[in-house]
Amino acid sequence: MREYSIRRLVVAGALAAVIILLTVLASIPMPVSGGHGYIHLGDAAVLVAAYVLGGGWAALCAGVASALADVLLGWSVYAPASFLIKGITAWLTGYSLARFRRKGRSFIVYLTSLLIPIGYYLYENILYDTSLAVLNLPLNTLQCLIGSVLAQGLIAALQKRGVRDALFIFAPVEHVRMLREPKGGPDVVLVASDEKLILRTADILSVQGITARALIRDNKANQELSDLSPDGVTLVRHNGSMSAENFARQAFAAYHHDL
């Protein structure tokens, strides 16, 4: 487990550096009279970090890096807000991407990233006054939109190439054994406790042109199994009583529902 924590720490450090670089180097002062702060491309890296790391790791990476960028640019007054706003945004984005496994889920970033302009609007209302907060809101929203567009494209590309899985930053789920893995990658992931049944189900799906990763689990496999499903691939669990034919029908329906 320690090995995976070290790997995740290295990846988090690299992503934090990218966030700082995109925030500091790709930034301009607010291009409006009387505006405070600056706009930048760092939000794109914040959202990508949320996808790659997920959870608290993403929140800490995005929050610390964004706050440090504020300090480096001479806007230390925004550092506390950036730590909270970017951290919460990264956590929510990572949680949402992990919870919704359907293809095209990368579009979630357009919703979760709205926390950024809203958060800064509320903070500037406290720090300055409403008139200044309103003045900065359109440009903060534009920054959020540009960052979301870039992040959505990057996340979709990373999903397609399986980059997140290839980083090996998440420990394998205990008490689960992979019985079959298609050479070209799976269309669906099957989870059951009966070896013969799951192989029969995979064979039925294969005849229908659907490739399946077959996972055998025991009674102690109580961890989150979604980590065993590649990005955008449906995971189907056996309920303990279905026949192989009915299990295959369920997997077939789930696969076409998520296309």
N, C-alpha and C positions, 0 to 999 in steps of 0.2 A: 504493500500500500504506500510505503514511503516513496518508492520509485515514482509512482504516479503523481504524488504530491509535488515532488521535485520538478517533474516535467511540467506540471500545470503552473508552478511558480515561474519557471523559465518562460513559458508562453505568455503568462500574465505580464511579466516584465517587458517582454518584447512588444506586446500590444500597448502597454502603458507608454513606452517610448514613441510608438507610432501616434498615439493620441496627442502627446505633447508636441511632436514635430508638426503634425497637421494643424494643431491649434496655434502654435507660435509662428511657424513659417508661412502658413497659408491663411493669414489674417489681415484684416484692415480695420482701422477705426470706424466707428459708426458714421456712415456717410450722410448724416443729417445734422442740421444746425441745432446745437444744444444737446445732442445725443451723448450718452456716456457708454463706455465699454467698447467692444469690438465684435466683429462677426468673423467666422472662420469655418474650416472644413473638419474640425475635430469631432463633430457629432457623428460623422460617418464611421470613424474608427471606434467610437463609443458603442455604436450599435453592432458593429462586427464583433467586438470583444464580448458583447452580451451573448451573441450566438455561439462563439467558440468556447467561452469559459462557463457561462451560465451561473445562476445563483449568486452567492456571496462573493465568489472570486471575481465575477464580472463587476459587481457593485463596487468592490474595493479598488479594483484596477481603474475603472472609469472615474470614480470619485477622486482618488488621490492624484491621478494624472491630470485631470481637468483643473483641480485646485492649484496644483503646482504650476500649470501653464499660466493661470491668472497671476500668480506671484511673479513669474518670469517676465510677463508683459507689463508689470507695474500696476496691475489691477487687483491688488491683494484684498480689497474690500469685497470682491466678488468670490473669493476663494471658499468661504464657508457655504455659500449658496451653491457653488459649482459642485462641491463635494457631495452635498445632499441631493441636488437635482439630478446630476449625471449618474450618481450612484443608484438612486431609486429607478431612474429610467433604464439603466443597464439591467438591474435586477428584474424589473417587470418585463422587459423585452426578452431576456433569457428564459424566464418562467413561461411566458406566452409561447415562445418558439418550441419549448420542450413539451408543453401541454398539447398543442395543436400539431399533429403529425402529418397533416395532409399536404399534398404537393401545392406549391404556391403560397405556403405559409409565411414566406419571407415578406409578404406585403403587410404583415402585422406591424412592421417597424413604422409605417406611416401613422398608425394610431398611437403606439406607445411613445413615440418621439414628441408628440404634442405636449407631453409633460414639461419639456424643456422651455418653450416660450411661455407657457402658463406659469411655471415655477419662477422664472426670472421676472415676469410681470408682477407677481405677488411680492417678490423680494424687493424690487425697485419701488413699489408702492410704500413699503416700510422704510427703505433706505433713503429715498428722495421724496417724490410725491407722485400723484396719479398722472399728472400731465407728462412727466418724463417717462413713466412706465408705458403710457400709451404711445409715446413717440418711438420708443424702442421696440414695441411689440411687433409691428409688421416686419421689420428686418430680422428679428429673432425667429419669427415664423418662417421667413424665407430661408434663413440659415438651416432651420430644422428640416424644411422640405428638400433642400439640396442635399443635405446629409443623408436623408432617408432614401432619396433616389440612388445615390452612390452606394449606400449600404445594402439596399435591396438587391441591386445588381451583383454586388460582391458576394452576399450571402447565397444567392441563387447559384452562382458559379461554384462556390465552395461546396454547397450541397451536392451539386451534380458530380463533382469530382471526388467526393468523399474525403475532403481534406481534414475535416474535424475528426473523423474516425481514425485517419492515418496518423494523427498526432500522438495517439496513445496516451492521452492525459487523464482518461477515466479508467478506474480499476474495473476488471471484469466482474460480472455479477456472480456471486457464489452459488453453488449447488445447481448450476445450469451447464449443460454440455451440448456443444454443437454437433449434430448428427449428420447434417448435410449442408453444403454451401455451394450454390451454383457458381460456375467459373466467371460468368459475366455479371455477377451480383444478383440479388433476389428482387422479385416483384412484390412478394409478401414474405412475412416472417411468421412461421407457425410455432406455437408453444404448446406442448402437451407432456404428459407423464408416461404415455404408452408409446414405446419405440416402434412397434409394428404398425400401430394406427397412424402415427405421424408420417412414416415412410409411405404408407399406402395413400394417404392424403396428398403428399407431395407428388406421387406418381400420377394421381388423377388430375391434379392441376397442371402437371407437365404436358399431358395429352391435350389440355385446353390452351396451351401456349403460355402458361404462367409459371415462372420459376419461383421456387420457395426455399428459404432458409429454414431448416428443421432444428428446433431446440428442444431438448429433453430437460425437464425440471423435476426436482424432487420436492418433498413436502416442506423442506427447509428454505426453499427459494422464495424468500419474502422481500427481496429488494426490488427496486423499481426496474421492471424489465424493458422499459422503453429505450434505455441506453443500448440495448442489443438490436435495435431496429435502425438501419441506416436512415439518414435524413430523407423524409418524403416517402418512406416505405411503410405500408400498413402492417401492424402487428396484430395477429389473430390468436386468441387463447382458446384452448379446448375447455369445455365446461365440465368434463369428466364423464359425460354420458352419451355424447354424440357418436354416431358411426363415422367411419372415415369419409363416406359419401356426403353425409350432412356437414361434416367439418369442412370438406372441400367446397361445398355450396356456400357456406358462410364466408370462407376466404375469398371465393370468386366474387361474391356480392360486395364484400368490403373493398376489394381491389378496384372494381369498376366504379364504386361509389366515390372513391378518393382520386380518381383520374381527373 
